[in-house]
Every structure is written in structure tokens, then in C-alpha cells.
Amino acid sequence: MSVILECISVIVKNSKIISDYPGGMDGFMNSIPGGHHCTDGEIMRIGFMHHDDTEKYVQFLESLGLIFVKDDKAIDICVIDFYYGPWSDCDWLDAGEFFPEDYPNKRILYARLVGSKLKKVEELNNIAVPEVWTIDSEFTDNDYEPTSLEDIDYIGKEGTLDVYFDKKKGKKIYLGRPLIDE
């Protein structure tokens, strides 16, 4: 199996969480901000929509003893931006793409542990996804291109979401911003 890559994905090896994270897997799961996470049993993926939130979360993980980058290589944590790629070299992850047969205009990006004994991605259910995920995400559209700051106007907040109007697409877009301890 593997985990989906959308927006910005923070990936951590489950073995590292179990051995080094305070409270092991239970402690880790209780500290995840927001609900956009999934695991294939070997790696954990936590999703973010904003670089600042991602950086704060990585700093939080580092404050608990996990190592992000050493000598320009990802050690315990790998960050992969859906559109721009990994933030550093990561020799313990393979990334790939899958085109579901039933959805010809969709492209699903995924990551898996190098040397994984889990099933390879041959169908959509071979990719672990967050509980709130659906195939209708615009991030899976083949022609997806991120919205640039020049194309959006800030409208305000709706609950915990920042709301913008995308002038190019002619619709509201929402940006989830989790609460992350600093």
C-alpha cells in the first residue's frame, strides 16, 4: 500500500513514531492537528494546506526528538508539496501516480516506503486516504494548477476556515488552518 499525496504532506515512518515519539503511536495520534491524516501501516501522512502550518508542525515534531533534515536528506520526516515536490532528498520514500480506471480525468499521487512488503498500487483502494477524502478533490484533476496569490481576494472566515474568492475560477476557495502548538 501507500499514502495519498495532496496539498502538502508530512510523512513520518511508523517505526520511528513507535520507537521515538513520546507516547508512541497513541501519543502521536493525539497530537495530530486537524483530520487529514492516514497510514498504510508503514508510514503516516499528515496533510496541510499552508506552508506556515507545515513548518510549525515540522518544528513541533523536531522539538520532540524527530529529525527533519541532516546533510540535505530527510531523516525521520519527509515533506512533499503536491505541486512542487519534496522539500529535501528522501531516499526512504518512493512517489508515484495512479490513474483510476473509473475516473479517466483523475491523477492520484502517492508515496510508499522504499522496499515495502505491502501491496503495490494497482487500484484505488491500495492507497490510504484520510477519512474525509473523496475522489472529487480538485487536487486529483489532471489539469490542477495551484491558485496564485494575485488571483485571490481574502473574504473572511467561515468557522475555522479562511475564505478567499478565486477570480480566475470564479468561486470561493477554502483554506483550513489547524491549531498547532508552538
Secondary structure, 3 states (H helix, E strand, C coil): CEEEECCEEEEEEHHHHHHHCCCHHHHHHHHCCCCCEEECCCEEEEEECCHHHHHHHHHHHHHCCCCCEECCEECCEEEEECCCEECCECCCEEEEEECCCCCCCECEEEEEECCCCCCCCCCHHHEECCCCCCCCCHHHECCCCCCCHHHEEEEEEECCEEEEEECCCCEEEEEECCCCCC
